[in-house]
Amino acid sequence: MNTVTQLKTIKSNTQSKVEAELSRTGGLLRLAPAWVPRSFLQPGLRIKLHPDDTYAYGANRGGIDERWFASTTEAANEGRVPDEGLSYCVVGKERFTLRQAVADCGATLVGGRIWKKYGRWPVYSKFFDNMGPIPHHMHQSAQQAKLVGQEGKPESYYFPPQHNNVGNNFPYTFFGLEPGTTKAQVRKCLEDWNKGDNGILDLSKAYRLKPGTGWLVGPCILHAPGSFCTYEPQWASDVFAMFQSLVADVPIDWGNLVKNVPPDKHHDLDFLVSMVDWEANVLPDLKAKYFRPPVPVKAVEEMEAEGYLEKWITYGNEYFAAKELTVLPGRTVTIRDAGPYGFITIQGHGTINNHPVETPALIRFGQLTYDEYFVSANAAARGVTIHNPSRSDPLVMLKHFGPNREAPAVPV
């Protein structure tokens, strides 16, 4: 088995290697799988990781329930390995992080607009996959996260059918708070943290999840994701604050509420409650604002005639966007996009710019694959050519972008 650890690690001065690889591939960087465990969750076992490797980091670290895509962001896990969450570029017999490649090559990879404004690749995506629901929590805003030297985190969800043939234990997600909920009620939930179930879900509402659809979740909005395997484009951050004390009879440590809160505010209940964006959480029709049905990029009949189907699956925000691309059996297409992106292949096999792309059925921890690439800004603009040689199986990719001027606004 070819593994990522067999490769020589390059830690600096990657510019010439990146430029040579972009020239060879027509603007592509192949990425190795980046696996992330969570100690407080039970893996859902739908992200194609071999079952013998679920606890590859050690049982004390928890099971691996996430795979991160085109990530320049470190996972904020206690006891993590130094490169946890970072994507590695694979070039010949060498590897280097995508973060280092972006730092060395800047606009060559992410485009002038993103590089000038952010000086980095400011987003990533992931699969997160759990057997049951996860705690009702929120992600801090930019201002709140800055208090602890971090970035805020808006995020979004899409539920790919290829990874959701089974819904696991609770395929419903709680969003926000019921209209009429008071801050005093939420404060009381924090006061009751060590009494077992602190009752925070009594103040919220759950929505049934549907494969092939998604949601947008802004900063400071409480949410308790359900047990679907979820594709999650998001801002490049790993901050959160959990407001639920007990999930599936498993206690949640107070530290998971305050891990991204200034130390002098760890027991300031009024401050903790103030992190919640009240107006956004108590909207009378929260679904109308945050639910994301897929939106075709153009007329379906026109796309089918050209050999593909493509739809926006994340849109209506200023931070990131995502598409699902399906290349029909036996067809070859050239696809252009307004901005660089990372993609993960979730069905089928073929080539992109004459380089292999395929969906493995099972992946060992550390194994190199051909299902994930980063597409540079120039390559996206001029177009990548994708060929699906199968006579029956579609070739399906999920693509996540940074800020994208072509993404639609929220439908009225």
Secondary structure as GFF3:
##gff-version 3
##sequence-region A 1 412
A	DSSP	three_ten_helix	4	6	.	.	.	ID=ss1
A	DSSP	beta_strand	8	9	.	.	.	ID=ss2
A	DSSP	alpha_helix	15	25	.	.	.	ID=ss3
A	DSSP	beta_strand	28	30	.	.	.	ID=ss4
A	DSSP	beta_strand	34	37	.	.	.	ID=ss5
A	DSSP	three_ten_helix	51	53	.	.	.	ID=ss6
A	DSSP	three_ten_helix	59	61	.	.	.	ID=ss7
A	DSSP	beta_strand	64	69	.	.	.	ID=ss8
A	DSSP	beta_strand	88	91	.	.	.	ID=ss9
A	DSSP	beta_strand	94	97	.	.	.	ID=ss10
A	DSSP	alpha_helix	98	105	.	.	.	ID=ss11
A	DSSP	alpha_helix	107	110	.	.	.	ID=ss12
A	DSSP	alpha_helix	112	118	.	.	.	ID=ss13
A	DSSP	beta_strand	123	128	.	.	.	ID=ss14
A	DSSP	beta_strand	137	138	.	.	.	ID=ss15
A	DSSP	alpha_helix	142	146	.	.	.	ID=ss16
A	DSSP	beta_strand	155	158	.	.	.	ID=ss17
A	DSSP	three_ten_helix	161	163	.	.	.	ID=ss18
A	DSSP	beta_strand	172	175	.	.	.	ID=ss19
A	DSSP	alpha_helix	183	191	.	.	.	ID=ss20
A	DSSP	three_ten_helix	193	195	.	.	.	ID=ss21
A	DSSP	three_ten_helix	200	203	.	.	.	ID=ss22
A	DSSP	beta_strand	205	208	.	.	.	ID=ss23
A	DSSP	beta_strand	214	217	.	.	.	ID=ss24
A	DSSP	beta_strand	223	224	.	.	.	ID=ss25
A	DSSP	beta_strand	230	231	.	.	.	ID=ss26
A	DSSP	beta_strand	234	235	.	.	.	ID=ss27
A	DSSP	beta_strand	241	242	.	.	.	ID=ss28
A	DSSP	beta_strand	246	247	.	.	.	ID=ss29
A	DSSP	beta_strand	250	251	.	.	.	ID=ss30
A	DSSP	alpha_helix	255	258	.	.	.	ID=ss31
A	DSSP	three_ten_helix	263	265	.	.	.	ID=ss32
A	DSSP	alpha_helix	269	274	.	.	.	ID=ss33
A	DSSP	alpha_helix	278	281	.	.	.	ID=ss34
A	DSSP	alpha_helix	286	290	.	.	.	ID=ss35
A	DSSP	beta_strand	291	292	.	.	.	ID=ss36
A	DSSP	beta_strand	295	296	.	.	.	ID=ss37
A	DSSP	alpha_helix	300	306	.	.	.	ID=ss38
A	DSSP	beta_strand	308	314	.	.	.	ID=ss39
A	DSSP	beta_strand	321	327	.	.	.	ID=ss40
A	DSSP	beta_strand	332	335	.	.	.	ID=ss41
A	DSSP	beta_strand	341	347	.	.	.	ID=ss42
A	DSSP	beta_strand	349	352	.	.	.	ID=ss43
A	DSSP	beta_strand	355	358	.	.	.	ID=ss44
A	DSSP	beta_strand	372	375	.	.	.	ID=ss45
A	DSSP	alpha_helix	377	382	.	.	.	ID=ss46
A	DSSP	beta_strand	384	387	.	.	.	ID=ss47
A	DSSP	beta_strand	395	401	.	.	.	ID=ss48
###
